[in-house]
Amino acid sequence: MAVNINTVYTTVLYILNKEQRGYIPPAEFNSLAVQVQNDIFDSYFPDGNQVNRLNQSNRQNDTEFFDMFKDISYKLFPFEKETDFTWNGTNLGFIYTGTKTIYKLGEIIAKTPASQTGQPSDIESVVQLTSKSDYTEITRSKLTKPTAEHPICFTTQTAAAIAPATTPQLLIKVSPASATTTLKVNCLFKPTDPSWGFTVGTLGQYVYNSATSVDFELDVSEQNNLVIEILKYAGIIIKDPQIVQAAAQASQQEEINLKR
């Protein structure tokens, strides 16, 4: 379940007003909303040093350590999808033709038809991701040359944008592969940028428009964090999440009262 962007914005405005700290116009809020959502999403991927520190600090409590990563996996689940990559003859590789932004690549599966291998049935194999230099070295060697059962790949970019894209796209070069090979990749996508849509009222005020708005794609459990982090950028530090919860309820009640 996503986080309603109007709930976050009205809560932020309520706290700003209560603290007498000014106002954030929609354009600035939308910019902060994108930044904070990306910050929180990035935090799901700690670097190696962070993982080691977390592991050491939780060594006495393996259950807590496991639950933390299970929670992150749950939050990432909506962004994970098995995706078909399309063969591109110009670049002699596979490209992603979708509109969402790929954040990370997971397991890569190549399916080579029997007509290409001479085997009685199609061969489906996990593709080993390598560096470009290793790919070149392995494919040139007669001893290590990849096969349909043991294919390899590396990632790069297309030489130029391929419509409808306007910039060079992610390209996966697989060996062995051809136009008859199919490629499926377990992709982790970035969340779509949130946006608080609005119309301008007769008095020049901004009026929320749900039809043109884009909610946060993060799990609903991140609602308080979104408010807290946006307020940080506005110069307000909230130490108690319950303050945010109370403010959200109060701002929603104000909206209900205004509509009566």
C-alpha positions in Angstrom: 0.0 0.0 0.0 1.4 3.4 -1.1 1.6 6.6 0.9 -0.9 9.3 -0.1 1.0 12.4 -1.1 -1.7 14.8 0.0 -1.6 13.3 3.6 2.2 13.9 3.7 2.0 17.5 2.3 -0.9 18.6 4.5 0.9 17.1 7.6 4.1 19.0 6.6 2.2 22.2 6.2 0.4 21.7 9.5 3.7 21.3 11.4 5.3 24.2 9.6 2.4 26.4 10.5 2.3 25.2 14.1 6.1 25.9 14.5 5.7 29.2 12.7 8.4 28.3 10.2 6.8 29.5 7.0 5.4 27.7 4.0 6.6 25.2 1.3 4.9 25.9 -2.1 3.9 22.8 -4.2 6.9 23.0 -6.6 9.4 23.0 -3.7 7.5 20.3 -1.9 7.5 18.1 -5.0 11.2 18.5 -5.4 11.8 17.6 -1.7 9.3 14.7 -2.0 11.4 13.1 -4.9 14.6 13.6 -3.0 13.4 12.1 0.3 11.7 9.1 -1.4 15.0 8.4 -3.2 17.0 8.8 0.1 14.8 6.3 1.9 14.8 3.9 -1.0 18.7 4.1 -1.2 18.8 3.4 2.6 17.5 -0.1 1.9 20.9 -0.9 0.4 23.6 -0.5 3.1 27.2 -0.6 1.9 29.6 -3.4 3.0 30.9 -1.5 6.0 27.3 -0.8 7.2 26.4 -4.4 6.9 29.4 -5.5 8.9 28.6 -2.9 11.7 25.0 -4.1 11.7 26.1 -7.7 11.8 28.5 -7.1 14.7 26.0 -5.0 16.7 23.4 -7.7 16.3 25.6 -10.7 16.8 23.9 -11.4 20.2 20.5 -11.1 18.6 20.4 -13.0 15.3 16.6 -12.8 15.2 16.6 -9.0 15.2 19.2 -9.0 12.5 17.2 -11.4 10.3 14.0 -9.5 10.9 15.6 -6.2 9.8 16.5 -7.7 6.4 13.2 -9.4 6.1 11.5 -6.1 6.6 13.6 -4.5 3.9 12.8 -7.4 1.5 9.1 -6.8 2.2 9.4 -3.1 1.4 11.3 -3.8 -1.8 8.9 -6.5 -3.1 6.7 -4.1 -5.1 9.7 -2.8 -7.0 10.9 -6.3 -8.1 9.7 -7.7 -11.4 10.9 -10.3 -13.9 11.3 -8.4 -17.1 11.7 -9.3 -20.7 14.7 -7.7 -22.5 14.4 -7.3 -26.3 17.1 -8.4 -28.8 18.5 -5.4 -30.7 20.4 -6.3 -33.9 22.1 -2.9 -34.2 23.8 -3.2 -30.8 23.9 -7.1 -30.9 22.5 -7.3 -27.4 19.4 -7.1 -25.3 17.7 -3.8 -24.3 15.0 -2.8 -21.8 12.2 -1.1 -23.6 10.0 -0.1 -20.6 9.6 3.3 -19.1 10.5 2.8 -15.4 14.1 3.2 -14.3 16.1 0.1 -13.4 17.9 0.4 -10.1 19.6 -3.0 -9.9 19.8 -6.2 -11.9 19.1 -9.6 -10.3 19.1 -13.1 -11.8 19.5 -13.2 -15.6 18.0 -16.1 -17.5 18.7 -16.9 -21.2 16.6 -19.3 -23.2 18.3 -20.7 -26.3 16.0 -22.6 -28.7 16.7 -26.1 -29.7 16.9 -25.1 -33.3 20.0 -23.1 -32.4 21.8 -25.8 -30.3 20.7 -29.0 -32.1 19.5 -30.3 -28.7 16.1 -32.0 -28.4 14.7 -29.2 -26.3 15.3 -25.5 -25.5 18.1 -24.7 -23.0 17.3 -22.3 -20.2 20.3 -21.2 -18.2 21.4 -18.6 -15.6 23.7 -16.1 -17.2 26.8 -15.2 -15.3 27.3 -11.4 -15.1 31.0 -10.4 -15.6 33.0 -7.3 -16.3 33.6 -6.2 -19.9 37.3 -7.2 -19.7 36.5 -10.6 -18.3 33.8 -11.1 -20.9 36.3 -10.3 -23.7 38.9 -12.7 -22.2 36.5 -15.6 -21.6 34.9 -15.4 -25.1 38.2 -15.3 -26.9 39.6 -18.4 -25.2 38.8 -21.8 -26.7 39.1 -23.4 -23.2 36.6 -21.0 -21.5 34.3 -20.0 -24.4 30.7 -19.7 -23.1 28.0 -22.2 -24.1 24.2 -22.2 -24.1 24.4 -24.1 -20.8 26.9 -21.7 -19.3 26.4 -18.2 -20.9 28.0 -15.0 -19.7 27.2 -11.3 -20.1 28.2 -7.8 -19.3 26.3 -4.6 -19.1 26.9 -1.4 -21.1 24.9 1.2 -23.0 23.5 1.4 -26.5 25.5 3.6 -28.9 22.5 6.0 -29.2 19.0 6.4 -27.9 16.5 3.9 -29.3 12.9 5.3 -29.6 10.9 6.0 -27.6 13.8 6.6 -25.3 15.7 9.9 -25.6 19.0 8.8 -24.0 21.2 5.7 -24.5 19.7 2.6 -22.9 21.0 -0.2 -20.7 22.4 -2.9 -23.0 23.2 -6.5 -21.9 25.7 -8.3 -24.2 25.3 -12.1 -23.9 27.5 -14.9 -25.2 26.3 -17.0 -26.9 23.2 -15.3 -28.1 21.3 -14.3 -31.2 17.9 -12.9 -32.3 16.3 -16.2 -31.4 17.5 -16.1 -27.8 15.1 -14.8 -25.2 16.3 -13.0 -22.0 14.5 -12.5 -18.8 16.0 -10.4 -16.0 14.8 -10.0 -12.4 14.9 -6.2 -12.1 14.6 -3.9 -9.2 13.0 -0.6 -10.3 13.3 2.8 -8.8 10.1 4.2 -7.3 8.2 6.6 -9.6 8.7 10.3 -8.7 5.9 11.5 -6.5 4.0 14.7 -7.3 1.4 16.8 -5.6 -1.0 17.9 -8.4 -3.1 21.0 -8.0 -5.4 23.5 -9.5 -5.5 27.2 -8.6 -8.7 28.4 -6.9 -10.5 31.6 -7.3 -8.6 33.2 -4.5 -5.2 32.1 -5.9 -4.9 29.2 -3.5 -3.5 25.8 -4.4 -6.2 23.1 -4.5 -5.2 19.4 -4.4 -6.0 17.5 -7.5 -5.9 13.7 -7.1 -6.2 13.1 -10.8 -2.8 14.7 -11.6 -1.1 13.6 -8.4 1.4 10.7 -8.0 1.5 9.1 -4.6 4.7 7.9 -2.9 5.4 4.3 -3.9 7.1 3.4 -0.6 5.4 1.2 1.9 2.8 2.9 4.1 5.0 2.3 7.1 7.3 5.0 5.8 4.7 7.7 6.0 6.1 9.3 9.2 9.7 9.0 7.9 8.7 10.9 4.8 7.2 13.8 6.8 10.2 13.9 9.2 12.8 13.9 6.4 11.0 16.5 4.4 10.8 18.7 7.5 14.5 18.2 8.0 15.2 19.9 4.7 12.9 22.7 5.8 15.0 23.1 9.0 12.7 21.4 11.5 14.0 18.4 13.5 11.2 16.0 14.8 12.5 13.5 17.4 9.2 11.9 18.3 7.3 10.2 15.4 4.1 10.4 17.5 4.2 14.2 16.9 3.9 13.5 13.1 1.1 11.0 13.7 -0.9 13.5 15.8 -0.2 16.2 13.2 -1.5 14.0 10.4 -4.7 13.3 12.2 -5.2 17.0 13.1 -4.5 18.1 9.5 -7.0 15.5 8.1 -9.6 16.7 10.6 -9.0 20.3 9.4 -9.6 19.3 5.8 -12.9 17.5 6.8 -14.0 20.6 8.7 -13.3 22.9 5.7 -15.4 20.7 3.4 -18.4 20.8 5.7 
